[in-house]
Amino acid sequence: MEESDLITRAQNGEREAFSQLMQMHFRTVEKFSYQCGVRLDDIPDVTQEVFIKLYRFLPQFNQQRFTTWLYKITLNTARDYYRKEGRETAKEERMKAEGDLVHHQSSEAKVLLFEEDRALHEAIIRLEEKYRIPLILFYFQDLTYQQIADVMNITLATVKTRIFRAKDGLKKEMDMNGGVTHGQ
């Protein structure tokens, strides 16, 4: 069944259609949450919040690109999760501690939730959010500059500038920390 049909059916209250939409986009939400800096332990909670919001606001969806809308919800949920719970400072401390563990071969370091290279992920996470998010959306989620502008509510020119600066910052991060930049 096509995504647009599922959306229409879910908007009309059909739970099975919503369930299928969730199954189609579950991994995307998890992966994007992780790339936004959500801790592995918090990904299930953030993902659940995203789908609760999606269910609540699905009747308002107006046939724009569904995945762009979903990325916007996921980004806002990831931001709100730490803000509302007062966890932002604790998150940064945990991420620094996890960064210190990169050189140790713990079982957690061996098992990444996603297939990304840990050093690259750590370098991306160290970028300021305003640079990190456009970079992730462009290179890892394959969104166009215009779609990124829509997700982030910024201009096309700002998207281009931020991606340029993000790549520059990422290169500096990787050079500084001895990492190797992989096929950007």
Backbone as CSV, one residue per row, in Angstrom:
resi,resn,N_x,N_y,N_z,CA_x,CA_y,CA_z,C_x,C_y,C_z
1,MET,0.836,-1.180,0.000,0.000,0.000,0.000,0.882,1.244,0.000
2,GLU,0.477,2.238,-0.733,1.240,3.473,-0.832,1.149,4.281,0.457
3,GLU,2.231,5.036,0.718,2.295,5.848,1.926,1.144,6.841,1.994
4,SER,0.828,7.483,0.873,-0.244,8.487,0.874,-1.586,7.867,1.255
5,ASP,-1.834,6.641,0.813,-3.070,5.940,1.195,-3.089,5.644,2.691
6,LEU,-1.944,5.211,3.203,-1.847,4.932,4.644,-2.094,6.197,5.456
7,ILE,-1.527,7.301,5.002,-1.701,8.575,5.713,-3.176,8.958,5.746
8,THR,-3.834,8.879,4.604,-5.256,9.224,4.535,-6.075,8.318,5.444
9,ARG,-5.793,7.034,5.390,-6.535,6.089,6.239,-6.265,6.352,7.725
10,ALA,-5.003,6.647,8.061,-4.659,6.935,9.457,-5.313,8.230,9.916
11,GLN,-5.390,9.226,9.030,-6.057,10.489,9.363,-7.543,10.263,9.629
12,ASN,-8.100,9.245,9.005,-9.510,8.901,9.214,-9.713,7.984,10.418
13,GLY,-8.651,7.788,11.202,-8.777,7.030,12.445,-8.504,5.546,12.341
14,GLU,-8.015,5.076,11.227,-7.755,3.648,11.082,-6.421,3.310,11.752
15,ARG,-6.502,2.585,12.836,-5.308,2.292,13.639,-4.315,1.385,12.915
16,GLU,-4.803,0.461,12.146,-3.905,-0.442,11.404,-3.054,0.349,10.412
17,ALA,-3.630,1.339,9.777,-2.881,2.177,8.841,-1.802,2.963,9.590
18,PHE,-2.146,3.491,10.763,-1.151,4.218,11.556,-0.034,3.275,11.988
19,SER,-0.403,2.081,12.374,0.585,1.076,12.762,1.546,0.772,11.617
20,GLN,1.028,0.672,10.412,1.885,0.430,9.247,2.799,1.628,8.976
21,LEU,2.276,2.839,9.150,3.110,4.038,9.001,4.256,4.026,10.017
22,MET,3.939,3.643,11.246,4.962,3.543,12.285,6.039,2.544,11.879
23,GLN,5.616,1.387,11.405,6.577,0.359,11.003,7.465,0.847,9.862
24,MET,6.889,1.590,8.938,7.649,2.101,7.793,8.730,3.097,8.228
25,HIS,8.449,3.880,9.257,9.325,4.997,9.609,10.020,4.854,10.963
26,PHE,9.832,3.738,11.626,10.393,3.539,12.958,11.917,3.665,12.954
27,ARG,12.564,2.961,12.054,14.031,2.973,11.984,14.547,4.377,11.627
28,THR,13.856,5.067,10.748,14.252,6.422,10.366,14.237,7.346,11.581
29,VAL,13.186,7.256,12.381,13.069,8.098,13.585,14.175,7.749,14.575
30,GLU,14.414,6.458,14.790,15.473,6.048,15.710,16.839,6.555,15.247
31,LYS,17.129,6.343,13.985,18.436,6.725,13.457,18.635,8.239,13.511
32,PHE,17.618,8.993,13.102,17.746,10.444,13.124,17.867,10.950,14.560
33,SER,17.150,10.359,15.498,17.271,10.739,16.913,18.707,10.550,17.390
34,TYR,19.266,9.408,17.050,20.643,9.090,17.430,21.606,10.113,16.819
35,GLN,21.399,10.418,15.552,22.271,11.362,14.866,22.140,12.776,15.435
36,CYS,20.986,13.081,16.008,20.774,14.393,16.628,21.434,14.482,17.998
37,GLY,21.916,13.360,18.508,22.610,13.378,19.789,21.847,12.748,20.930
38,VAL,20.735,12.105,20.646,19.984,11.422,21.699,20.786,10.193,22.134
39,ARG,20.937,10.023,23.435,21.668,8.869,23.979,20.964,7.574,23.602
40,LEU,21.744,6.526,23.456,21.189,5.221,23.092,20.085,4.797,24.057
41,ASP,20.295,5.047,25.342,19.304,4.662,26.347,18.000,5.448,26.213
42,ASP,18.073,6.638,25.650,16.900,7.504,25.551,16.163,7.384,24.215
43,ILE,16.751,6.712,23.248,16.137,6.610,21.919,14.734,6.005,21.954
44,PRO,14.502,4.926,22.706,13.126,4.395,22.738,12.106,5.408,23.256
45,ASP,12.471,6.187,24.277,11.557,7.196,24.817,11.284,8.302,23.804
46,VAL,12.346,8.773,23.155,12.186,9.841,22.170,11.353,9.337,20.988
47,THR,11.641,8.130,20.541,10.891,7.545,19.415,9.414,7.429,19.762
48,GLN,9.129,6.984,20.965,7.745,6.877,21.404,7.078,8.250,21.410
49,GLU,7.779,9.263,21.916,7.231,10.623,21.924,6.939,11.109,20.505
50,VAL,7.842,10.805,19.565,7.649,11.226,18.176,6.355,10.630,17.637
51,PHE,6.132,9.348,17.859,4.943,8.711,17.306,3.661,9.123,18.032
52,ILE,3.781,9.492,19.290,2.615,10.046,20.002,2.243,11.395,19.380
53,LYS,3.260,12.244,19.151,3.002,13.544,18.516,2.466,13.356,17.099
54,LEU,3.043,12.410,16.379,2.588,12.142,15.018,1.105,11.751,15.029
55,TYR,0.729,10.913,15.962,-0.667,10.478,16.062,-1.582,11.667,16.378
56,ARG,-1.117,12.511,17.316,-1.922,13.679,17.703,-2.093,14.677,16.576
57,PHE,-1.028,14.889,15.808,-1.041,15.954,14.801,-1.287,15.462,13.377
58,LEU,-1.435,14.160,13.195,-1.653,13.620,11.848,-2.866,14.229,11.155
59,PRO,-3.954,14.504,11.865,-5.091,15.145,11.181,-4.744,16.508,10.578
60,GLN,-3.710,17.166,11.100,-3.309,18.475,10.583,-2.346,18.372,9.397
61,PHE,-1.847,17.171,9.127,-0.897,16.989,8.020,-1.593,17.337,6.715
62,ASN,-0.897,18.159,5.879,-1.553,18.685,4.683,-0.896,18.262,3.376
63,GLN,-0.455,17.034,3.310,0.082,16.451,2.080,1.381,17.069,1.596
64,GLN,2.126,17.755,2.470,3.490,18.104,2.100,4.286,16.794,2.127
65,ARG,5.574,16.842,1.987,6.350,15.608,2.007,6.338,15.049,3.429
66,PHE,5.818,13.849,3.586,5.617,13.262,4.900,6.929,13.116,5.670
67,THR,7.985,12.637,5.015,9.239,12.433,5.740,9.833,13.763,6.223
68,THR,9.660,14.818,5.462,10.138,16.136,5.908,9.415,16.530,7.188
69,TRP,8.121,16.321,7.211,7.314,16.616,8.392,7.755,15.749,9.574
70,LEU,8.030,14.477,9.295,8.461,13.551,10.340,9.828,13.957,10.914
71,TYR,10.746,14.394,10.051,12.046,14.870,10.535,11.870,16.087,11.438
72,LYS,10.976,16.974,11.072,10.732,18.174,11.874,10.205,17.776,13.257
73,ILE,9.270,16.855,13.296,8.724,16.382,14.576,9.823,15.717,15.404
74,THR,10.642,14.887,14.759,11.719,14.181,15.461,12.749,15.158,16.012
75,LEU,13.143,16.135,15.213,14.113,17.133,15.666,13.574,17.898,16.866
76,ASN,12.340,18.368,16.788,11.749,19.111,17.898,11.588,18.239,19.138
77,THR,11.233,16.990,18.959,11.073,16.073,20.090,12.413,15.805,20.754
78,ALA,13.450,15.597,19.952,14.787,15.354,20.505,15.249,16.567,21.314
79,ARG,15.013,17.759,20.791,15.381,18.988,21.513,14.582,19.094,22.813
80,ASP,13.269,18.907,22.716,12.391,19.058,23.871,12.650,18.013,24.946
81,TYR,13.042,16.830,24.550,13.223,15.736,25.499,14.199,16.125,26.598
82,TYR,15.334,16.655,26.204,16.332,17.028,27.206,15.998,18.350,27.881
83,ARG,15.407,19.252,27.132,15.041,20.549,27.701,13.996,20.361,28.789
84,LYS,12.948,19.645,28.467,11.819,19.507,29.385,12.185,18.669,30.598
85,GLU,13.066,17.729,30.431,13.463,16.877,31.551,14.661,17.448,32.319
86,GLY,15.183,18.573,31.834,16.339,19.165,32.504,17.575,18.297,32.395
87,ARG,17.699,17.582,31.284,18.784,16.624,31.134,19.918,17.108,30.240
88,GLU,19.839,18.308,29.722,20.839,18.756,28.748,22.254,18.702,29.317
89,THR,22.442,19.209,30.520,23.772,19.203,31.119,24.248,17.787,31.369
90,ALA,23.359,16.961,31.888,23.721,15.570,32.146,24.055,14.851,30.845
91,LYS,23.321,15.160,29.799,23.583,14.542,28.486,24.991,14.883,28.015
92,GLU,25.375,16.155,28.118,26.708,16.565,27.679,27.788,15.867,28.490
93,GLU,27.573,15.740,29.794,28.551,15.058,30.640,28.665,13.583,30.268
94,ARG,27.525,12.948,30.017,27.549,11.532,29.621,28.234,11.348,28.274
95,MET,27.979,12.281,27.349,28.602,12.165,26.034,30.109,12.336,26.128
96,LYS,30.560,13.235,26.990,31.993,13.404,27.185,32.578,12.125,27.774
97,ALA,31.883,11.562,28.755,32.347,10.316,29.363,32.377,9.187,28.332
98,GLU,31.354,9.134,27.489,31.336,8.114,26.430,32.475,8.346,25.454
99,GLY,32.775,9.621,25.176,33.889,9.950,24.288,35.210,9.459,24.864
100,ASP,35.349,9.544,26.204,36.557,9.049,26.862,36.657,7.530,26.771
101,LEU,35.523,6.875,26.619,35.519,5.416,26.530,35.777,4.895,25.130
102,VAL,35.857,5.799,24.149,36.023,5.368,22.754,37.253,4.487,22.603
103,HIS,38.309,4.793,23.359,39.550,4.052,23.215,39.513,2.699,23.933
104,HIS,38.535,2.482,24.769,38.400,1.209,25.471,37.399,0.344,24.721
105,GLN,37.678,-0.928,24.669,36.796,-1.832,23.929,35.749,-2.431,24.872
106,SER,34.842,-1.607,25.361,33.755,-2.117,26.190,32.722,-2.769,25.289
107,SER,31.840,-3.529,25.869,30.803,-4.170,25.058,29.903,-3.128,24.410
108,GLU,29.651,-2.013,25.101,28.823,-0.952,24.517,29.505,-0.331,23.311
109,ALA,30.825,-0.169,23.382,31.555,0.410,22.256,31.531,-0.526,21.049
110,LYS,31.456,-1.829,21.294,31.438,-2.803,20.194,30.093,-2.859,19.502
111,VAL,29.042,-2.606,20.260,27.698,-2.742,19.711,27.098,-1.367,19.494
112,LEU,27.154,-0.880,18.288,26.505,0.383,17.965,25.100,0.077,17.499
113,LEU,24.186,0.928,17.911,22.812,0.746,17.469,22.725,0.875,15.958
114,PHE,23.514,1.749,15.385,23.513,1.943,13.947,24.906,1.670,13.417
115,GLU,25.002,1.462,12.119,26.243,1.010,11.503,27.253,2.129,11.257
116,GLU,27.100,3.252,11.877,27.983,4.372,11.621,29.290,4.221,12.381
117,ASP,30.287,4.838,11.895,31.583,4.857,12.534,31.536,5.741,13.776
118,ARG,31.991,5.209,14.902,31.890,5.927,16.169,32.670,7.243,16.170
119,ALA,33.858,7.246,15.628,34.671,8.477,15.635,33.976,9.585,14.841
120,LEU,33.422,9.232,13.699,32.701,10.222,12.896,31.474,10.719,13.651
121,HIS,30.742,9.795,14.252,29.559,10.178,15.017,29.933,11.131,16.158
122,GLU,30.989,10.804,16.882,31.413,11.648,18.001,31.793,13.041,17.505
123,ALA,32.474,13.108,16.367,32.865,14.414,15.810,31.633,15.207,15.384
124,ILE,30.664,14.549,14.786,29.437,15.227,14.369,28.681,15.756,15.584
125,ILE,28.613,14.958,16.629,27.908,15.364,17.850,28.563,16.587,18.480
126,ARG,29.868,16.734,18.323,30.564,17.888,18.912,30.287,19.182,18.153
127,LEU,29.750,19.092,16.935,29.407,20.309,16.189,28.230,21.006,16.870
128,GLU,28.158,22.327,16.729,26.988,23.048,17.221,25.751,22.522,16.502
129,GLU,24.632,22.500,17.209,23.398,21.952,16.637,23.023,22.615,15.318
130,LYS,23.201,23.924,15.222,22.788,24.624,14.009,23.583,24.169,12.787
131,TYR,24.751,23.587,13.000,25.539,23.029,11.901,25.324,21.520,11.781
132,ARG,25.202,20.863,12.922,25.068,19.405,12.952,23.805,18.932,12.238
133,ILE,22.668,19.553,12.535,21.393,19.070,12.000,21.326,19.166,10.469
134,PRO,21.687,20.300,9.859,21.654,20.337,8.386,22.592,19.302,7.749
135,LEU,23.765,19.111,8.363,24.718,18.130,7.854,24.129,16.719,7.879
136,ILE,23.514,16.380,8.991,22.892,15.059,9.133,21.760,14.888,8.130
137,LEU,20.908,15.888,8.041,19.766,15.785,7.124,20.219,15.647,5.671
138,PHE,21.292,16.326,5.305,21.756,16.286,3.920,22.497,14.979,3.618
139,TYR,23.488,14.636,4.435,24.346,13.494,4.118,23.817,12.146,4.582
140,PHE,23.074,12.123,5.675,22.623,10.844,6.204,21.154,10.560,5.927
141,GLN,20.361,11.616,5.717,18.942,11.417,5.466,18.547,11.774,4.031
142,ASP,19.514,12.253,3.251,19.316,12.549,1.825,18.221,13.581,1.544
143,LEU,18.071,14.557,2.424,17.126,15.629,2.162,17.784,16.677,1.266
144,THR,16.983,17.366,0.485,17.488,18.462,-0.334,17.672,19.686,0.552
145,TYR,18.374,20.682,0.021,18.546,21.927,0.771,17.180,22.547,1.093
146,GLN,16.265,22.510,0.144,14.947,23.095,0.375,14.191,22.345,1.477
147,GLN,14.291,21.030,1.483,13.633,20.244,2.528,14.241,20.546,3.897
148,ILE,15.556,20.712,3.937,16.221,21.056,5.197,15.741,22.424,5.677
149,ALA,15.630,23.358,4.755,15.120,24.693,5.099,13.717,24.578,5.697
150,ASP,12.889,23.719,5.122,11.527,23.514,5.637,11.541,22.887,7.029
151,VAL,12.374,21.871,7.232,12.446,21.198,8.532,12.906,22.160,9.613
152,MET,13.907,22.981,9.293,14.515,23.838,10.299,13.950,25.250,10.349
153,ASN,13.029,25.567,9.432,12.446,26.909,9.355,13.517,27.983,9.172
154,ILE,14.435,27.729,8.229,15.468,28.697,7.890,15.492,28.873,6.376
155,THR,16.234,29.877,5.902,16.275,30.132,4.464,17.203,29.146,3.761
156,LEU,17.032,29.043,2.456,17.870,28.184,1.633,19.335,28.616,1.730
157,ALA,19.584,29.909,1.687,20.954,30.432,1.789,21.588,30.044,3.126
158,THR,20.798,30.085,4.192,21.301,29.711,5.515,21.661,28.235,5.551
159,VAL,20.850,27.401,4.917,21.145,25.962,4.851,22.495,25.747,4.173
160,LYS,22.695,26.392,3.030,23.949,26.232,2.284,25.153,26.662,3.128
161,THR,25.016,27.801,3.788,26.100,28.308,4.627,26.385,27.360,5.777
162,ARG,25.337,26.878,6.422,25.538,25.997,7.575,26.157,24.664,7.181
163,ILE,25.781,24.128,6.043,26.379,22.859,5.603,27.852,23.078,5.267
164,PHE,28.169,24.179,4.600,29.563,24.497,4.296,30.368,24.601,5.595
165,ARG,29.858,25.344,6.563,30.560,25.522,7.835,30.619,24.219,8.632
166,ALA,29.576,23.411,8.528,29.563,22.120,9.225,30.660,21.210,8.682
167,LYS,30.792,21.166,7.365,31.837,20.321,6.764,33.218,20.805,7.186
168,ASP,33.398,22.113,7.220,34.666,22.677,7.657,34.930,22.332,9.126
169,GLY,33.916,22.509,9.953,34.048,22.183,11.371,34.289,20.701,11.604
170,LEU,33.623,19.868,10.830,33.788,18.418,10.963,35.209,18.010,10.585
171,LYS,35.714,18.588,9.520,37.082,18.286,9.100,38.054,18.674,10.210
172,LYS,37.856,19.844,10.817,38.737,20.289,11.905,38.625,19.354,13.105
173,GLU,37.410,18.956,13.449,37.195,18.020,14.567,37.922,16.707,14.325
174,MET,37.764,16.176,13.121,38.366,14.882,12.793,39.896,14.995,12.771
175,ASP,40.424,16.095,12.232,41.873,16.299,12.199,42.425,16.445,13.613
176,MET,41.700,17.201,14.453,42.140,17.454,15.818,42.174,16.177,16.655
177,ASN,41.216,15.311,16.427,41.087,14.115,17.246,41.622,12.865,16.561
178,GLY,42.369,13.052,15.503,43.018,11.916,14.851,42.087,10.998,14.093
179,GLY,40.854,11.436,13.874,39.912,10.604,13.128,40.128,10.750,11.644
180,VAL,39.538,9.876,10.925,39.620,9.920,9.467,38.236,10.213,8.927
181,THR,38.123,11.209,8.072,36.827,11.498,7.492,36.552,10.480,6.415
182,HIS,35.389,9.849,6.517,34.989,8.805,5.583,34.026,9.370,4.582
183,GLY,34.285,9.186,3.317,33.439,9.505,2.180,32.305,10.466,2.416
184,GLN,32.619,11.701,2.773,31.561,12.697,2.912,31.024,12.908,1.590
